[in-house]
Amino acid sequence: MTAAFDVHDGPDGAETVLLSSGLGGTAGYWAPQLDALKQHYRVVTYDQGGTGRTGGALAADHSIAAMAEEALAVLDASNTAKAHFVGHALGGLVGLALAQHRADRLRSLTVVNGWAAASAHTRRCFDMRLLLLKHEGAAAYVRAQPIFLYPADWLERNEAQVAREEAHGLSGFQGADNLKARIAALLAFDARPTLGTLRLPTLIAAARDDVLVPSAMSEALASGIEGARLHVAPWGAHALNVTEPAAFNSLLLDFLSCQKATDS
């Protein structure tokens, strides 16, 4: 079954941007980017398997490779021959896997706060999140999530938004088994063996204050991809595109426009 997806039309003849979310998995994560992108591009968003409208139970051995196949199926179902792929964290790993195996379907790749292989620090963070889920349950897991996503001062200024997100996250919780399978998949992923063979215009974006995925991981990822463009913001944390949407949208549109100019 193809994942549930949405097509947001842009100008006639516009190239397509495919947006792939992180661990939460749902299309709604990209709301801060849609208006800016639709002015120039056709945009496809989707709910990953095991999450949101797609739902379903995931196998314990679920993998980033399987998620890449799912993204490829979304491209097919949305009649998209080639797309600019933009992925956040886990979604960025999906883009890396797709770029390494089906680069012919991509025009460019953008990875936001991602990695080639998870660091010991990131593994520790996920271990603690899983322990919280196991011993305290879904409500505690969801309540703790903003600590890993947002800067402390942003949280202070956006309490009402965070409360809404918490309620939405709990009502649409993907389930402990699915969450464990998705975390296992992202921790098992290792792009390093063939990373140097990737020949695709690539933007790596990160935030210096990301407590879940240290920016050094993005720097290492960018150094392994020939010609990759690296941008490390001084502030914004793991959900950089949410906390600094205007700056992120400008960065992304600038990168994408350069690829369009190159293709024309």
PENORKA-V80073 format. One record per residue. N is the residue number from 1. PSI is psi in degrees with one decimal (999 if undefined). Layout:
BEGIN
N PSI
N PSI
END
This chain:
BEGIN
1 130.7
2 141.0
3 148.3
4 130.5
5 163.3
6 142.4
7 122.0
8 107.1
9 143.5
10 -155.0
11 155.7
12 131.7
13 9.1
14 148.0
15 161.4
16 139.6
17 125.4
18 123.5
19 127.1
20 122.7
21 172.2
22 -142.3
23 -32.3
24 -34.7
25 -9.7
26 156.7
27 -29.9
28 -19.5
29 -29.7
30 12.6
31 -38.6
32 -12.1
33 -18.3
34 -50.3
35 -42.1
36 -42.5
37 -39.4
38 -17.8
39 -21.6
40 -19.8
41 155.8
42 132.6
43 132.1
44 127.8
45 157.9
46 157.6
47 120.4
48 156.6
49 136.5
50 -3.4
51 158.9
52 -138.0
53 -24.3
54 -48.0
55 -153.4
56 156.2
57 133.6
58 148.4
59 150.2
60 -27.6
61 26.7
62 148.5
63 162.5
64 -35.4
65 -42.4
66 -37.2
67 -33.1
68 -39.8
69 -37.2
70 -43.8
71 -38.9
72 -39.2
73 -34.8
74 -40.9
75 -44.5
76 -47.7
77 -26.9
78 11.2
79 45.9
80 111.1
81 -44.0
82 147.4
83 155.3
84 122.7
85 127.4
86 118.9
87 141.2
88 123.4
89 -113.3
90 -40.8
91 -32.8
92 -35.8
93 -38.1
94 -43.7
95 -40.3
96 -45.1
97 -41.0
98 -41.4
99 -33.9
100 -25.0
101 -24.2
102 54.0
103 -21.5
104 -15.7
105 -0.3
106 142.4
107 -34.5
108 170.4
109 131.4
110 125.5
111 122.7
112 117.7
113 54.7
114 -164.2
115 160.5
116 -36.5
117 139.1
118 137.7
119 167.1
120 -36.5
121 -47.1
122 -39.1
123 -41.2
124 -43.0
125 -45.6
126 -35.1
127 -44.0
128 -36.7
129 -39.1
130 -38.0
131 -39.4
132 -43.4
133 -43.8
134 -44.5
135 -24.0
136 -15.6
137 178.3
138 -38.9
139 -41.8
140 -38.0
141 -48.8
142 -38.9
143 -33.2
144 -19.7
145 -42.2
146 -26.3
147 -34.7
148 -16.8
149 -38.7
150 153.5
151 150.6
152 -40.7
153 -31.1
154 -41.6
155 -40.4
156 -37.4
157 -12.3
158 40.9
159 -42.0
160 -43.8
161 -42.8
162 -38.5
163 -40.6
164 -42.5
165 -39.6
166 -45.9
167 -42.7
168 -41.9
169 -36.6
170 -40.3
171 -30.5
172 26.0
173 132.6
174 -8.9
175 143.4
176 -42.7
177 -43.2
178 -43.4
179 -43.7
180 -38.5
181 -38.2
182 -38.1
183 -42.1
184 -38.6
185 -44.2
186 -32.0
187 -28.7
188 -20.4
189 137.8
190 106.7
191 -6.7
192 -37.2
193 -33.9
194 13.8
195 -37.8
196 -12.7
197 -7.7
198 124.8
199 76.3
200 137.7
201 124.8
202 134.2
203 127.4
204 118.1
205 139.1
206 171.6
207 136.6
208 -28.7
209 20.3
210 115.6
211 -15.5
212 -44.1
213 95.3
214 141.1
215 -22.6
216 -27.8
217 -37.6
218 -38.1
219 -42.5
220 -39.7
221 -47.3
222 -37.6
223 -21.1
224 -5.0
225 117.7
226 125.7
227 5.4
228 142.6
229 128.0
230 131.7
231 120.0
232 110.3
233 147.4
234 -17.5
235 152.0
236 -22.7
237 -159.6
238 -36.2
239 54.0
240 -39.5
241 -16.2
242 -42.1
243 -29.0
244 60.3
245 -40.6
246 -46.9
247 -41.1
248 -45.2
249 -39.7
250 -44.5
251 -47.8
252 -45.3
253 -36.6
254 -45.7
255 -48.1
256 -38.9
257 -33.5
258 -37.8
259 -38.2
260 -41.3
261 -36.2
262 -38.4
263 -29.5
264 999
END
